Amino acid sequence: MKRPGLGKVRGFTLIEVIVTLVLVALLGTAVYSFFFSDAFMESMAPISRLQTTGELHTVMENISARYAAAGSASSFLNDLYSRGTGASSLAGTDYLSGVSGGPYQLVENLWIAFDVNNNQIPDPGGLYFQRMLKITVQDNLGQTLSTIFTVP
C-alpha cells in the first residue's frame, strides 16, 4: 500500500489482518460443525444397522438350515420351542455361528394356527390340522425377523 509522503510501505494493515482472522474463524467453525455434528457422527448408524440386519438373517438361516437337516422336524421344533424366549434362548447353540455381533435372542416362540379369516391364533395344543411354530429373533438394536416353521 502506498501512503502519500511516506513512500512504499510493505505489509498488511491492521484491518486486513482482523478481517482475515474473522473469515478464517468463520470457515473453521463451519468445518468443525460439519465434521463433529450429530449428523456426521450418526452417519455410520445406517451402516451398522445394515450389518446387524445381515447378521440377523444369518442367525435365521442357521436355524432354517438346522430345520431342513433335522431328521425329525417335529422333535427339532419341539426343542426350539422348549428354549423359550429371552437373552439366553440362543446361547450355546450353533445358530450363532458365523455371526460376530449380538446378542441375539428369541423374543417370540409360539405354536400358531390361522383361522378362516387368516388371523393368527395361538395353538399350544396342536388342535389344528397343521402345526406351525412362529419364532422371532431380535438383535441388540431391536430389529426383529420372524419366520414360521411347519411340521409336515
N, C-alpha and C positions, 0 to 999 in steps of 0.2 A: 504494500500500500504506500502511496506517495502523499506526503504532507507538505503543504507549502512552506517553504523556508527551511525545512529540516533535511531535505534531500531524500534519498531512498531509505526506507525503514523496512527491516526484514522481520518476519514473524506474524503471529496471529494476534488479533485484538482480543480483549477480554470477552466481549460479547460473542465473538466467533467461537471461542473455547466453551463458553456456557451453553450456547445453542447446540454445539456438537455433543456435549455431555448429556444434555436433556434428550436429544434424539437417540443416543446410544442407550440411555436408561430406559426409554420407552420401548425400543426394539428388544432389549434384554428382557424386560417384563413380559412382553408378548411371547417371546420364545420360551421363557420359563413357564408361563401359564399354559402354553400349548403342550409342552412335554411332561409337565408334572401335574396336570389337571386330572380329575377323576375320570374323565372320558378317555384320556390316553392310557391311564393306568388300568382301567377296566376293559380296554380293547382286547385284552387277552382272554377275557371271560368266555366269549363265544367259542374260541379255540379249545379252551378247557372243557366246556360243555360238550363239544363235538367229540373230544377224546373219550370222555366218560360215557357218552352215548354209545360209541363204538364198543367200549368195554362191556357195557350193559348188554348189548347184543351178543357179545362173545359169551357172557355168562348164560344167556338164554339158549344160545346154540349148543353150548356144552350140555345143558340139561336135555335139550331135544335130541342130541346125539346119543346120550345115555338111554333115553326113552326108546329110540329106534333100535339100539343094540340090545336092549333088555330081552331076555328070553321070555319073560312073563311081564307084559305091560301092566297087568293088574298089580302084581307084587311091587313093581317099581313105583307105580303111582301111590300105592298104599304107604310105601317107605317115604316118598316125598311128602305125602300128606302128614305123616307122623312127625316130621321135622318141626311142624308148627310155624309160627312166624316170629320175627324179632331179630335182634342183632346177631345171635349165634345160629340162626337157622341154616346158613350155608357154610358155617365154619367146619373145617376138617373134611371137606369134600373136594373131589376133583372138578367140581363145577367151576371153580375159580381159576383153573389152570389157564395160563396164557393171559391173565389179567393182572396188571400191576397196580391199578388203583383200588379204590374201595373205601369204606366197607360196602359190601352188597348184602342185602337181606331180603328174605321173603316177607312181604307186607300183607299179602292176601294168599290164602291157601285153602280153598274150599271146593267141595263137591257141588256141582250145579246141574241144573236142567233148564230147559226153556219151555214156557207154556205155549198155548196155541197162538198167543199174540206176540210171540218171540221176546217175551220179557224173561230176564234171568231170574230164576228162583232157586233157593237152596235145596239141595238134595243129599242130606247127610246119610240117609239110609239106603240109597241106591234104589229108590222106589220106581224110577222111570226107566224107560226102555234102554237108554244108553247112558252109562256113567261118564261124566266129564269132570275133570279136575282143572279148575282155573287157578293159575298161580300168577302173582305179580311180584316182580323183582324190582327193588329200589336201590339207587346208588346214593352216595353221600351228598349229592346236590338236590336230592328229592325227585329226580327224574324216575319214572316208572316204565316198565314194559310188561305187558300181560300176554299170556297165551293160554290156550285151552288144550288139554290132552284128553283123548278119549280112550276108553277101554274097549278093545274090539270084541 
